Amino acid sequence: MIYLIIILLIVVLDFLWTQYLSYRNRKRMSPEIPLQLEGIYNKEDYARQQEYQKTSSRFGLYTSLFSFIIMVAILLLGLFGWLDELLRQYIDNEIVLTLAFFGLIYIINDIITLPFDYYSTFVIEERFGFNKSTRKTFWLDKLKGLLLTAVLGGLILTLIVWLYNTLGEYAWLYAWGAVTVFSLFMSLFYSNIIVPLFNKQTPLGEGELRDAIEAFANKAGFALNNIYVMNASKRSSKANAYFTGFGAKKRIVLFDTLINDLSTQEIVAVLAHEIGHYKKKHTLQGMLISICYTGVILYLLSLFLGNVDIAIALGGSQPSFHLGLIAFSVLFTPVSLILGIFSSIFSRKNEYQADAYAASFGLAEPLISGLKKLSVNSLSNLNPDPLYVFFYYSHPTLLQRIESLRK
């Protein structure tokens, strides 16, 4: 009983805390343009930005409240344990049992949240001019996502369950190795294997932009052969770019929306920032931290899997991998929150360093103007609550980045 009380308490406190931070963020909104935002937003765009942020925040509150009520009801009624007992009547194999358990939960969750996803895409994003997705694309994305989760998630889950059920107390070490290999593989080949399932990527053609990017790469001593453009406008008008891979697999991917919204010099400045992450070893540092973090989680998880009391707290009668994993994911929430703070601080520090790297090539002003355009075009909240930023923001705010770059 004590485990159920602790789990419920964590779920309730986590919900209240996240909603408190969101409430603080909403309270910062004002119909008047703050002095520090003058020159970034005009009056009309600022009013639209405020409305978008309020609408998104309210919708986030409703979806979070709905998920919270469902979770509390499931815990109080012992439905996780009930599903475990039901499946055991038909399935003897522990691996198949775990796959069926999580497979059903994933499908049920997808069905429950589907109306919210649909409303977000075709009502909110459509209303503010961001959505470019068709109904056909939306449903195909859902189907592809389901199949991808079933294949990749099923394979890695099967391996981990087999390791824990077969190798005893040191199984977490082998699971750690397996997850690490999988993560490294995905970081190298994600853009080659996964992205093409959803978007087309074509090499950036010859011309002014490619010449400017290659000229900067040569100046920065950064070997770069793979520059691709992704048809992100198929789904949204929001712009972005990302860097992926290592060594010969390095690849820069530009959203076509980015090319449409920014000037050549601004795009070069944005890419200089991304190259700065690579030059400062941020990508490698992040991967090493992620690997260590995964190892700690898998070790702690191994301590929960054989606990009968935890299974009983969730409504079950015997310990299992899947019930232990669910209980652990909730009990780990406070630790995850604390670790998330340090992760956000570390990430924001890296962003400042990457900005400084771009500025060292005389690209401070193009980067500032590019960031302004990206923020305004996506109706980003440029004046968020400081406590909200401290807990959740992996990037400094635009105003903080501008101030830092101009130093």
LINVENGI-V925149 format. One record per residue. OMEGA is omega in whole degrees, -180 to 180 (999 if undefined). Layout:
omega->OMEGA
omega->OMEGA
This chain:
omega->-178
omega->179
omega->180
omega->179
omega->180
omega->-179
omega->179
omega->-180
omega->180
omega->180
omega->-179
omega->-178
omega->179
omega->179
omega->-179
omega->-179
omega->-179
omega->179
omega->176
omega->179
omega->178
omega->178
omega->177
omega->-179
omega->179
omega->-179
omega->-180
omega->-175
omega->-176
omega->178
omega->179
omega->179
omega->176
omega->-176
omega->-175
omega->-180
omega->179
omega->-177
omega->176
omega->176
omega->166
omega->-171
omega->-177
omega->-180
omega->-179
omega->178
omega->178
omega->179
omega->180
omega->180
omega->179
omega->-180
omega->179
omega->-180
omega->180
omega->-179
omega->178
omega->179
omega->176
omega->177
omega->-178
omega->-179
omega->178
omega->179
omega->178
omega->179
omega->179
omega->-180
omega->179
omega->-179
omega->179
omega->179
omega->180
omega->-179
omega->-179
omega->-179
omega->180
omega->-174
omega->175
omega->178
omega->179
omega->179
omega->177
omega->-180
omega->180
omega->-178
omega->180
omega->177
omega->-176
omega->-175
omega->179
omega->-176
omega->-176
omega->180
omega->179
omega->178
omega->180
omega->179
omega->179
omega->-179
omega->-179
omega->177
omega->179
omega->179
omega->180
omega->-178
omega->180
omega->178
omega->180
omega->179
omega->-178
omega->-176
omega->-177
omega->178
omega->179
omega->178
omega->-178
omega->-180
omega->180
omega->-176
omega->-169
omega->175
omega->-176
omega->-179
omega->178
omega->-177
omega->-177
omega->171
omega->-179
omega->-173
omega->175
omega->-177
omega->174
omega->176
omega->180
omega->179
omega->180
omega->-177
omega->177
omega->177
omega->179
omega->-179
omega->179
omega->179
omega->178
omega->-180
omega->180
omega->178
omega->-180
omega->-177
omega->-176
omega->179
omega->180
omega->-179
omega->-177
omega->178
omega->178
omega->-179
omega->-178
omega->179
omega->179
omega->179
omega->-179
omega->-178
omega->-173
omega->-167
omega->173
omega->-169
omega->180
omega->-179
omega->-178
omega->178
omega->179
omega->177
omega->178
omega->179
omega->-179
omega->-180
omega->179
omega->179
omega->180
omega->-180
omega->179
omega->178
omega->-178
omega->180
omega->-180
omega->-170
omega->-179
omega->-177
omega->-179
omega->-171
omega->-173
omega->-176
omega->-179
omega->177
omega->-175
omega->-176
omega->174
omega->175
omega->180
omega->179
omega->177
omega->-176
omega->178
omega->178
omega->-175
omega->-176
omega->180
omega->179
omega->-179
omega->180
omega->-180
omega->179
omega->179
omega->180
omega->178
omega->179
omega->-178
omega->-178
omega->-175
omega->-180
omega->-176
omega->178
omega->-173
omega->175
omega->-175
omega->175
omega->-179
omega->-178
omega->-179
omega->-179
omega->175
omega->-176
omega->-173
omega->177
omega->-179
omega->-172
omega->178
omega->173
omega->177
omega->-178
omega->-178
omega->174
omega->179
omega->174
omega->-178
omega->-179
omega->178
omega->-179
omega->172
omega->-179
omega->178
omega->171
omega->178
omega->177
omega->178
omega->-180
omega->-180
omega->-172
omega->-172
omega->175
omega->180
omega->-179
omega->179
omega->177
omega->177
omega->180
omega->178
omega->179
omega->176
omega->176
omega->-180
omega->177
omega->177
omega->176
omega->-180
omega->-178
omega->-180
omega->178
omega->-180
omega->-180
omega->180
omega->178
omega->-180
omega->180
omega->179
omega->178
omega->180
omega->179
omega->179
omega->180
omega->179
omega->179
omega->179
omega->-179
omega->-178
omega->177
omega->180
omega->178
omega->-178
omega->-180
omega->-176
omega->-167
omega->-179
omega->-175
omega->-179
omega->-177
omega->179
omega->178
omega->179
omega->179
omega->180
omega->177
omega->179
omega->-179
omega->180
omega->-178
omega->178
omega->180
omega->-173
omega->177
omega->177
omega->-180
omega->179
omega->179
omega->-179
omega->-178
omega->178
omega->-177
omega->-179
omega->-175
omega->180
omega->178
omega->179
omega->179
omega->180
omega->179
omega->179
omega->177
omega->180
omega->178
omega->180
omega->178
omega->180
omega->-179
omega->180
omega->177
omega->179
omega->179
omega->176
omega->-179
omega->179
omega->175
omega->-180
omega->178
omega->178
omega->-180
omega->-179
omega->177
omega->179
omega->-176
omega->-178
omega->-177
omega->175
omega->178
omega->179
omega->-179
omega->178
omega->179
omega->177
omega->-180
omega->-179
omega->-179
omega->-179
omega->-178
omega->179
omega->180
omega->-179
omega->176
omega->-176
omega->-178
omega->-176
omega->178
omega->-178
omega->180
omega->177
omega->178
omega->-178
omega->-177
omega->-167
omega->-171
omega->175
omega->177
omega->170
omega->176
omega->180
omega->-178
omega->177
omega->-179
omega->178
omega->-180
omega->-179
omega->-179
omega->-178
omega->173
omega->999
